[in-house]
Amino acid sequence: MSQPASDQRAAVLGSPISHSKSPQLHGAAYQYLGLEIDYTRIEVEEPHISEFLTGDGAQQGWLGWSVTMPLKAAMVEQMTTVSERVSALGVLNTVVIGEDGHGGRTLHGENTDVDGIVNALREQGVARDEQAAGSFAVLGAGGTAAAALAAAAELNFAEARVYARSPERAASAAPLAEQLGLPLVIRRLDQLGEDLKDNLVDVVVSTLPPRAADSLVSQLPPAGPPYPILLDVAYDPWPSVLAQAWTEREWTVISGLDMLLHQAVKQVELFTASTTNPAGELAEQQHLIMVERMRSAVGL
């Protein structure tokens, strides 16, 4: 049974969490929908997941949680059910709270990071609608990198290239790539520059933490087309050093805020499914207005 509107709430969980712009995004959406849903940030470190779930997280009124680092993998084992996507990736970024047939609570894990990457890139015209083509580069080998590989498969790229400081860690992506039907090339992070010079990459998605990609700037070729689109997931601070270098060369850059926006749109649809005004049931024009309200809330 749905809680009274004034008691409904959701939150973003992670650590550190003070920089998160999810409250602005979700708040704008719920205001447009006319729903009184309180959306907050909650600091939760990985060792304290169980403590949260049996404490504040066990209280009435929760619709769902957005999940960020370092909880994306650790939270999976706490779920009642997970989507096929989460089962394949081993990471989630969304928990939808429901009830079973006996009045008990259920926790369903989903991963909308894939939607965020796919839709942010599609806005820039990235698509392979027919025969698979192109090479999709992923910087990093963590949970968001897994979502990026799924996005590469969904966008119908012919190949993925994972760049990481530790090729051994990057090798853990091989089973997922095989499951996705995506040929995989593993490269050291310091080999990105030479591959860019050789025009071996069409899209670059950096999933590295803030400032972790700064050292790559010295590897970049000088200005001159054609070079790949960059989606830098790290948006605080913005522009990142890598994004600034890309812009100075007049290459296309997509902010991590665009990804955050699009993954949040899907979360809003999931969190409001049981409310009086589900976002997923809006008419197309109304849905577009909601998205624009969310976009404006974070200055996009």
Secondary structure, DSSP 8 states (H G I E B T S, - for coil): ----GGG-EEEEEESS-TT--HHHHHHHHHHHHT---EEEEEE--GGGHHHHHHTGGGSTTEEEEEE-TTSTTTTGGG-SEE-HHHHHHS--SEEEEEE-TTS-EEEEEE--HHHHHHHHHHTTT----SS---EEEEE--SHHHHHHHHHHHHTT-SEEEEEES-HHHHGGGHHHHHHHT--EEEEEGGGHHHHHHTT--SEEEE---TTTTGGGGGGS--S-S---EEEE---SSSS-HHHHHHHHTT--EEEHHHHHHHHHHHHHHHHTTTSSS-GGGS-HHHHHHHHHHHHHHTT-
